[in-house]
Amino acid sequence: MVSRAATVARAPRLRIFCIPFLGGLGSVFSGWVRHQPEEIELQALQLPGRPPRHAEAAHSLYPELVDALRDALLPRLDAPYAIRLVFHTI
């Protein structure tokens, strides 16, 4: 669920988990790397059902998605963190 960190800080002052818009890819955050301090670690989440995880079934119910996000994030909460949600509307 959490992709390889776009930036890796040895002892991050802050770890930012970035969740793309529905149907979006975690790579949408790749440009953020050059605009952040080195002590901030950026980790993009890649949801199932989207490349490169297109072979996995997408979650059709929000409670399932929330449970999967919780399970993916809990082991990585060993540093101060923030969650960045990106929403797009038409």
N, CA, C and O atoms as a printed pandas DataFrame, in Angstrom:
     atom_number atom_name residue_name chain_id  residue_number  x_coord  y_coord  z_coord
0              1         N          MET        A               1    0.838   -1.193    0.000
1              2        CA          MET        A               1    0.000    0.000    0.000
2              3         C          MET        A               1    0.876    1.247    0.000
3              4         O          MET        A               1    0.633    2.172   -0.775
4              5         N          VAL        A               2    1.891    1.281    0.861
5              6        CA          VAL        A               2    2.795    2.426    0.874
6              7         C          VAL        A               2    3.943    2.107   -0.059
7              8         O          VAL        A               2    4.611    1.083    0.086
8              9         N          SER        A               3    4.165    2.978   -1.006
9             10        CA          SER        A               3    5.248    2.751   -1.955
10            11         C          SER        A               3    6.578    3.038   -1.281
11            12         O          SER        A               3    6.635    3.561   -0.168
12            13         N          ARG        A               4    7.636    2.685   -1.977
13            14        CA          ARG        A               4    8.956    3.014   -1.473
14            15         C          ARG        A               4    8.991    4.523   -1.247
15            16         O          ARG        A               4    8.427    5.289   -2.029
16            17         N          ALA        A               5    9.639    4.932   -0.200
17            18        CA          ALA        A               5    9.683    6.359    0.118
18            19         C          ALA        A               5   10.336    7.131   -1.014
19            20         O          ALA        A               5   11.377    6.730   -1.535
20            21         N          ALA        A               6    9.724    8.226   -1.387
21            22        CA          ALA        A               6   10.304    9.097   -2.408
22            23         C          ALA        A               6   11.557    9.763   -1.865
23            24         O          ALA        A               6   12.505   10.015   -2.609
24            25         N          THR        A               7   11.562   10.044   -0.584
25            26        CA          THR        A               7   12.755   10.543    0.095
26            27         C          THR        A               7   12.906    9.739    1.370
27            28         O          THR        A               7   11.913    9.362    1.992
28            29         N          VAL        A               8   14.130    9.479    1.760
29            30        CA          VAL        A               8   14.379    8.713    2.980
30            31         C          VAL        A               8   15.250    9.558    3.896
31            32         O          VAL        A               8   16.376    9.910    3.543
32            33         N          ALA        A               9   14.736    9.873    5.047
33            34        CA          ALA        A               9   15.489   10.618    6.047
34            35         C          ALA        A               9   15.912    9.641    7.136
35            36         O          ALA        A               9   15.110    8.824    7.589
36            37         N          ARG        A              10   17.171    9.725    7.556
37            38        CA          ARG        A              10   17.679    8.790    8.569
38            39         C          ARG        A              10   16.837    8.865    9.838
39            40         O          ARG        A              10   16.424    7.832   10.365
40            41         N          ALA        A              11   16.583   10.050   10.325
41            42        CA          ALA        A              11   15.709   10.255   11.487
42            43         C          ALA        A              11   14.761   11.388   11.104
43            44         O          ALA        A              11   14.999   12.545   11.454
44            45         N          PRO        A              12   13.689   11.057   10.387
45            46        CA          PRO        A              12   12.832   12.123    9.855
46            47         C          PRO        A              12   12.205   12.983   10.946
47            48         O          PRO        A              12   11.710   12.480   11.955
48            49         N          ARG        A              13   12.241   14.291   10.717
49            50        CA          ARG        A              13   11.541   15.207   11.617
50            51         C          ARG        A              13   10.041   15.085   11.397
51            52         O          ARG        A              13    9.237   15.304   12.303
52            53         N          LEU        A              14    9.686   14.727   10.159
53            54        CA          LEU        A              14    8.288   14.543    9.804
54            55         C          LEU        A              14    8.208   13.564    8.642
55            56         O          LEU        A              14    9.000   13.644    7.703
56            57         N          ARG        A              15    7.272   12.659    8.704
57            58        CA          ARG        A              15    7.007   11.722    7.609
58            59         C          ARG        A              15    5.624   12.082    7.058
59            60         O          ARG        A              15    4.639   12.106    7.795
60            61         N          ILE        A              16    5.568   12.356    5.772
61            62        CA          ILE        A              16    4.303   12.731    5.145
62            63         C          ILE        A              16    3.828   11.584    4.265
63            64         O          ILE        A              16    4.519   11.176    3.331
64            65         N          PHE        A              17    2.649   11.073    4.571
65            66        CA          PHE        A              17    2.018   10.036    3.754
66            67         C          PHE        A              17    1.058   10.742    2.801
67            68         O          PHE        A              17    0.149   11.451    3.234
68            69         N          CYS        A              18    1.265   10.545    1.516
69            70        CA          CYS        A              18    0.468   11.230    0.502
70            71         C          CYS        A              18   -0.483   10.245   -0.156
71            72         O          CYS        A              18   -0.058    9.222   -0.695
72            73         N          ILE        A              19   -1.752   10.553   -0.111
73            74        CA          ILE        A              19   -2.783    9.698   -0.701
74            75         C          ILE        A              19   -3.322   10.405   -1.941
75            76         O          ILE        A              19   -3.866   11.504   -1.837
76            77         N          PRO        A              20   -3.175    9.787   -3.115
77            78        CA          PRO        A              20   -3.638   10.439   -4.347
78            79         C          PRO        A              20   -5.158   10.451   -4.450
79            80         O          PRO        A              20   -5.857    9.738   -3.731
80            81         N          PHE        A              21   -5.640   11.274   -5.355
81            82        CA          PHE        A              21   -7.071   11.317   -5.627
82            83         C          PHE        A              21   -7.527    9.952   -6.128
83            84         O          PHE        A              21   -6.724    9.167   -6.633
84            85         N          LEU        A              22   -8.804    9.677   -5.988
85            86        CA          LEU        A              22   -9.361    8.393   -6.401
86            87         C          LEU        A              22   -9.055    8.155   -7.875
87            88         O          LEU        A              22   -9.377    8.986   -8.724
88            89         N          GLY        A              23   -8.444    7.036   -8.170
89            90        CA          GLY        A              23   -8.054    6.736   -9.542
90            91         C          GLY        A              23   -6.676    7.262   -9.880
91            92         O          GLY        A              23   -6.159    6.996  -10.965
92            93         N          GLY        A              24   -6.070    8.012   -8.956
93            94        CA          GLY        A              24   -4.760    8.600   -9.207
94            95         C          GLY        A              24   -3.622    7.678   -8.808
95            96         O          GLY        A              24   -3.828    6.631   -8.195
96            97         N          LEU        A              25   -2.432    8.090   -9.169
97            98        CA          LEU        A              25   -1.231    7.318   -8.880
98            99         C          LEU        A              25   -0.379    8.048   -7.853
99           100         O          LEU        A              25   -0.376    9.278   -7.788
100          101         N          GLY        A              26    0.342    7.270   -7.053
101          102        CA          GLY        A              26    1.246    7.859   -6.077
102          103         C          GLY        A              26    2.328    8.707   -6.718
103          104         O          GLY        A              26    2.884    9.595   -6.073
104          105         N          SER        A              27    2.630    8.445   -7.975
105          106        CA          SER        A              27    3.681    9.202   -8.665
106          107         C          SER        A              27    3.317   10.676   -8.843
107          108         O          SER        A              27    4.178   11.483   -9.192
108          109         N          VAL        A              28    2.061   11.035   -8.610
109          110        CA          VAL        A              28    1.651   12.439   -8.714
110          111         C          VAL        A              28    2.446   13.306   -7.725
111          112         O          VAL        A              28    2.529   14.521   -7.900
112          113         N          PHE        A              29    3.023   12.694   -6.701
113          114        CA          PHE        A              29    3.770   13.427   -5.682
114          115         C          PHE        A              29    5.268   13.497   -5.956
115          116         O          PHE        A              29    6.000   14.105   -5.175
116          117         N          SER        A              30    5.743   12.896   -7.035
117          118        CA          SER        A              30    7.184   12.832   -7.287
118          119         C          SER        A              30    7.819   14.218   -7.410
119          120         O          SER        A              30    8.982   14.388   -7.044
120          121         N          GLY        A              31    7.100   15.191   -7.906
121          122        CA          GLY        A              31    7.643   16.538   -8.027
122          123         C          GLY        A              31    7.813   17.261   -6.704
123          124         O          GLY        A              31    8.513   18.271   -6.637
124          125         N          TRP        A              32    7.186   16.762   -5.658
125          126        CA          TRP        A              32    7.269   17.412   -4.356
126          127         C          TRP        A              32    8.653   17.280   -3.740
127          128         O          TRP        A              32    9.055   18.111   -2.927
128          129         N          VAL        A              33    9.381   16.240   -4.123
129          130        CA          VAL        A              33   10.650   15.913   -3.484
130          131         C          VAL        A              33   11.617   17.093   -3.531
131          132         O          VAL        A              33   12.267   17.388   -2.528
132          133         N          ARG        A              34   11.724   17.763   -4.653
133          134        CA          ARG        A              34   12.711   18.841   -4.775
134          135         C          ARG        A              34   12.317   20.103   -4.002
135          136         O          ARG        A              34   13.105   21.045   -3.932
136          137         N          HIS        A              35   11.132   20.138   -3.430
137          138        CA          HIS        A              35   10.659   21.322   -2.715
138          139         C          HIS        A              35   10.555   21.115   -1.205
139          140         O          HIS        A              35    9.940   21.928   -0.515
140          141         N          GLN        A              36   11.137   20.060   -0.693
141          142        CA          GLN        A              36   11.009   19.799    0.741
142          143         C          GLN        A              36   12.382   19.661    1.385
143          144         O          GLN        A              36   13.334   19.256    0.718
144          145         N          PRO        A              37   12.500   19.988    2.654
145          146        CA          PRO        A              37   13.766   19.823    3.364
146          147         C          PRO        A              37   14.157   18.345    3.456
147          148         O          PRO        A              37   13.305   17.458    3.406
148          149         N          GLU        A              38   15.461   18.102    3.593
149          150        CA          GLU        A              38   15.963   16.727    3.647
150          151         C          GLU        A              38   15.430   15.943    4.835
151          152         O          GLU        A              38   15.294   14.723    4.754
152          153         N          GLU        A              39   15.124   16.619    5.937
153          154        CA          GLU        A              39   14.685   15.896    7.138
154          155         C          GLU        A              39   13.204   15.519    7.092
155          156         O          GLU        A              39   12.675   14.954    8.050
156          157         N          ILE        A              40   12.549   15.825    6.002
157          158        CA          ILE        A              40   11.152   15.421    5.821
158          159         C          ILE        A              40   11.101   14.269    4.837
159          160         O          ILE        A              40   11.652   14.345    3.739
160          161         N          GLU        A              41   10.437   13.210    5.242
161          162        CA          GLU        A              41   10.329   12.008    4.407
162          163         C          GLU        A              41    8.946   11.960    3.769
163          164         O          GLU        A              41    7.929   12.102    4.449
164          165         N          LEU        A              42    8.923   11.762    2.480
165          166        CA          LEU        A              42    7.676   11.688    1.730
166          167         C          LEU        A              42    7.421   10.242    1.328
167          168         O          LEU        A              42    8.278    9.607    0.713
168          169         N          GLN        A              43    6.242    9.715    1.673
169          170        CA          GLN        A              43    5.861    8.364    1.275
170          171         C          GLN        A              43    4.510    8.439    0.580
171          172         O          GLN        A              43    3.509    8.841    1.172
172          173         N          ALA        A              44    4.505    8.047   -0.676
173          174        CA          ALA        A              44    3.272    8.067   -1.460
174          175         C          ALA        A              44    2.558    6.731   -1.320
175          176         O          ALA        A              44    3.184    5.673   -1.398
176          177         N          LEU        A              45    1.264    6.783   -1.116
177          178        CA          LEU        A              45    0.474    5.563   -1.034
178          179         C          LEU        A              45   -0.037    5.207   -2.417
179          180         O          LEU        A              45   -0.479    6.067   -3.178
180          181         N          GLN        A              46    0.031    3.944   -2.720
181          182        CA          GLN        A              46   -0.470    3.456   -4.003
182          183         C          GLN        A              46   -1.612    2.503   -3.714
183          184         O          GLN        A              46   -1.403    1.435   -3.139
184          185         N          LEU        A              47   -2.802    2.877   -4.102
185          186        CA          LEU        A              47   -3.984    2.082   -3.790
186          187         C          LEU        A              47   -4.087    0.867   -4.702
187          188         O          LEU        A              47   -3.676    0.932   -5.861
188          189         N          PRO        A              48   -4.628   -0.241   -4.199
189          190        CA          PRO        A              48   -4.825   -1.420   -5.040
190          191         C          PRO        A              48   -5.784   -1.112   -6.186
191          192         O          PRO        A              48   -6.700   -0.300   -6.056
192          193         N          GLY        A              49   -5.547   -1.777   -7.299
193          194        CA          GLY        A              49   -6.385   -1.568   -8.467
194          195         C          GLY        A              49   -5.850   -0.485   -9.392
195          196         O          GLY        A              49   -6.408   -0.255  -10.465
196          197         N          ARG        A              50   -4.765    0.187   -8.982
197          198        CA          ARG        A              50   -4.111    1.209   -9.802
198          199         C          ARG        A              50   -2.697    0.743  -10.099
199          200         O          ARG        A              50   -2.102    0.033   -9.288
200          201         N          PRO        A              51   -2.144    1.130  -11.250
201          202        CA          PRO        A              51   -0.755    0.746  -11.547
202          203         C          PRO        A              51    0.169    1.239  -10.442
203          204         O          PRO        A              51   -0.070    2.337   -9.940
204          205         N          PRO        A              52    1.165    0.543  -10.038
205          206        CA          PRO        A              52    1.578   -0.773  -10.520
206          207         C          PRO        A              52    0.867   -1.922   -9.810
207          208         O          PRO        A              52    1.269   -3.076   -9.959
208          209         N          ARG        A              53   -0.175   -1.629   -9.047
209          210        CA          ARG        A              53   -0.905   -2.664   -8.299
210          211         C          ARG        A              53   -2.215   -3.015   -8.993
211          212         O          ARG        A              53   -3.186   -3.388   -8.336
212          213         N          HIS        A              54   -2.246   -2.898  -10.309
213          214        CA          HIS        A              54   -3.490   -3.132  -11.053
214          215         C          HIS        A              54   -3.961   -4.577  -11.010
215          216         O          HIS        A              54   -5.129   -4.842  -11.292
216          217         N          ALA        A              55   -3.091   -5.519  -10.667
217          218        CA          ALA        A              55   -3.501   -6.922  -10.564
218          219         C          ALA        A              55   -4.292   -7.184   -9.282
219          220         O          ALA        A              55   -4.955   -8.214   -9.165
220          221         N          GLU        A              56   -4.229   -6.267   -8.328
221          222        CA          GLU        A              56   -4.961   -6.403   -7.070
222          223         C          GLU        A              56   -6.333   -5.745   -7.207
223          224         O          GLU        A              56   -6.483   -4.720   -7.872
224          225         N          ALA        A              57   -7.308   -6.343   -6.576
225          226        CA          ALA        A              57   -8.666   -5.787   -6.631
226          227         C          ALA        A              57   -8.734   -4.480   -5.843
227          228         O          ALA        A              57   -8.214   -4.384   -4.731
228          229         N          ALA        A              58   -9.371   -3.495   -6.427
229          230        CA          ALA        A              58   -9.581   -2.222   -5.735
230          231         C          ALA        A              58  -10.614   -2.422   -4.634
231          232         O          ALA        A              58  -11.497   -3.272   -4.748
232          233         N          HIS        A              59  -10.500   -1.641   -3.577
233          234        CA          HIS        A              59  -11.491   -1.710   -2.500
234          235         C          HIS        A              59  -12.772   -1.036   -2.972
235          236         O          HIS        A              59  -12.743    0.088   -3.474
236          237         N          SER        A              60  -13.880   -1.718   -2.812
237          238        CA          SER        A              60  -15.156   -1.148   -3.249
238          239         C          SER        A              60  -15.930   -0.514   -2.094
239          240         O          SER        A              60  -16.920    0.183   -2.316
240          241         N          LEU        A              61  -15.484   -0.752   -0.880
241          242        CA          LEU        A              61  -16.144   -0.187    0.298
242          243         C          LEU        A              61  -15.136    0.630    1.105
243          244         O          LEU        A              61  -14.010    0.184    1.327
244          245         N          TYR        A              62  -15.533    1.811    1.539
245          246        CA          TYR        A              62  -14.621    2.661    2.291
246          247         C          TYR        A              62  -14.105    2.013    3.573
247          248         O          TYR        A              62  -12.925    2.180    3.882
248          249         N          PRO        A              63  -14.925    1.277    4.344
249          250        CA          PRO        A              63  -14.376    0.643    5.544
250          251         C          PRO        A              63  -13.214   -0.303    5.225
251          252         O          PRO        A              63  -12.253   -0.379    5.991
252          253         N          GLU        A              64  -13.292   -1.023    4.104
253          254        CA          GLU        A              64  -12.189   -1.908    3.707
254          255         C          GLU        A              64  -10.937   -1.093    3.399
255          256         O          GLU        A              64   -9.833   -1.463    3.798
256          257         N          LEU        A              65  -11.114    0.002    2.697
257          258        CA          LEU        A              65   -9.981    0.856    2.351
258          259         C          LEU        A              65   -9.352    1.455    3.604
259          260         O          LEU        A              65   -8.128    1.488    3.728
260          261         N          VAL        A              66  -10.167    1.920    4.518
261          262        CA          VAL        A              66   -9.660    2.498    5.765
262          263         C          VAL        A              66   -8.888    1.453    6.561
263          264         O          VAL        A              66   -7.823    1.756    7.100
264          265         N          ASP        A              67   -9.404    0.228    6.646
265          266        CA          ASP        A              67   -8.695   -0.845    7.347
266          267         C          ASP        A              67   -7.348   -1.134    6.694
267          268         O          ASP        A              67   -6.348   -1.313    7.388
268          269         N          ALA        A              68   -7.317   -1.182    5.361
269          270        CA          ALA        A              68   -6.068   -1.451    4.640
270          271         C          ALA        A              68   -5.061   -0.320    4.858
271          272         O          ALA        A              68   -3.870   -0.574    5.039
272          273         N          LEU        A              69   -5.532    0.915    4.841
273          274        CA          LEU        A              69   -4.646    2.053    5.099
274          275         C          LEU        A              69   -4.088    1.997    6.515
275          276         O          LEU        A              69   -2.899    2.230    6.729
276          277         N          ARG        A              70   -4.942    1.691    7.473
277          278        CA          ARG        A              70   -4.490    1.577    8.867
278          279         C          ARG        A              70   -3.396    0.529    8.987
279          280         O          ARG        A              70   -2.356    0.781    9.595
280          281         N          ASP        A              71   -3.625   -0.645    8.409
281          282        CA          ASP        A              71   -2.649   -1.731    8.497
282          283         C          ASP        A              71   -1.328   -1.365    7.826
283          284         O          ASP        A              71   -0.262   -1.767    8.293
284          285         N          ALA        A              72   -1.394   -0.608    6.739
285          286        CA          ALA        A              72   -0.179   -0.213    6.026
286          287         C          ALA        A              72    0.588    0.882    6.768
287          288         O          ALA        A              72    1.818    0.906    6.746
288          289         N          LEU        A              73   -0.136    1.782    7.420
289          290        CA          LEU        A              73    0.515    2.926    8.048
290          291         C          LEU        A              73    1.027    2.654    9.456
291          292         O          LEU        A              73    2.055    3.208    9.843
292          293         N          LEU        A              74    0.349    1.828   10.227
293          294        CA          LEU        A              74    0.734    1.617   11.626
294          295         C          LEU        A              74    2.221    1.309   11.821
295          296         O          LEU        A              74    2.836    1.901   12.707
296          297         N          PRO        A              75    2.830    0.409   11.036
297          298        CA          PRO        A              75    4.255    0.124   11.255
298          299         C          PRO        A              75    5.172    1.305   10.926
299          300         O          PRO        A              75    6.348    1.283   11.289
300          301         N          ARG        A              76    4.667    2.311   10.260
301          302        CA          ARG        A              76    5.496    3.446    9.838
302          303         C          ARG        A              76    5.255    4.700   10.686
303          304         O          ARG        A              76    5.700    5.789   10.323
304          305         N          LEU        A              77    4.569    4.552   11.782
305          306        CA          LEU        A              77    4.258    5.714   12.618
306          307         C          LEU        A              77    5.267    5.896   13.746
307          308         O          LEU        A              77    4.913    6.323   14.845
308          309         N          ASP        A              78    6.526    5.568   13.466
309          310        CA          ASP        A              78    7.582    5.689   14.465
310          311         C          ASP        A              78    8.249    7.066   14.443
311          312         O          ASP        A              78    9.254    7.281   15.121
312          313         N          ALA        A              79    7.703    7.980   13.680
313          314        CA          ALA        A              79    8.184    9.363   13.606
314          315         C          ALA        A              79    6.950   10.258   13.533
315          316         O          ALA        A              79    5.868    9.792   13.174
316          317         N          PRO        A              80    7.103   11.532   13.868
317          318        CA          PRO        A              80    5.962   12.434   13.679
318          319         C          PRO        A              80    5.497   12.355   12.224
319          320         O          PRO        A              80    6.311   12.209   11.312
320          321         N          TYR        A              81    4.199   12.450   12.019
321          322        CA          TYR        A              81    3.687   12.242   10.669
322          323         C          TYR        A              81    2.518   13.165   10.355
323          324         O          TYR        A              81    1.896   13.755   11.238
324          325         N          ALA        A              82    2.252   13.261    9.068
325          326        CA          ALA        A              82    1.087   13.974    8.554
326          327         C          ALA        A              82    0.546   13.153    7.397
327          328         O          ALA        A              82    1.284   12.405    6.755
328          329         N          ILE        A              83   -0.729   13.296    7.138
329          330        CA          ILE        A              83   -1.351   12.607    6.008
330          331         C          ILE        A              83   -1.899   13.675    5.076
331          332         O          ILE        A              83   -2.668   14.545    5.484
332          333         N          ARG        A              84   -1.492   13.590    3.824
333          334        CA          ARG        A              84   -1.918   14.560    2.812
334          335         C          ARG        A              84   -2.858   13.868    1.844
335          336         O          ARG        A              84   -2.450   12.967    1.111
336          337         N          LEU        A              85   -4.096   14.281    1.838
337          338        CA          LEU        A              85   -5.082   13.755    0.897
338          339         C          LEU        A              85   -5.209   14.735   -0.257
339          340         O          LEU        A              85   -5.270   15.946   -0.044
340          341         N          VAL        A              86   -5.249   14.220   -1.466
341          342        CA          VAL        A              86   -5.422   15.073   -2.640
342          343         C          VAL        A              86   -6.770   14.750   -3.251
343          344         O          VAL        A              86   -7.026   13.612   -3.644
344          345         N          PHE        A              87   -7.626   15.749   -3.331
345          346        CA          PHE        A              87   -8.949   15.566   -3.916
346          347         C          PHE        A              87   -9.061   16.421   -5.169
347          348         O          PHE        A              87   -8.589   17.558   -5.206
348          349         N          HIS        A              88   -9.677   15.871   -6.170
349          350        CA          HIS        A              88   -9.956   16.622   -7.394
350          351         C          HIS        A              88  -11.447   16.527   -7.658
351          352         O          HIS        A              88  -12.053   15.476   -7.447
352          353         N          THR        A              89  -12.026   17.595   -8.107
353          354        CA          THR        A              89  -13.437   17.572   -8.472
354          355         C          THR        A              89  -13.576   18.003   -9.922
355          356         O          THR        A              89  -12.716   18.692  -10.470
356          357         N          ILE        A              90  -14.647   17.595  -10.512
357          358        CA          ILE        A              90  -14.893   17.951  -11.908
358          359         C          ILE        A              90  -15.972   19.012  -11.949
359          360         O          ILE        A              90  -16.348   19.469  -13.028
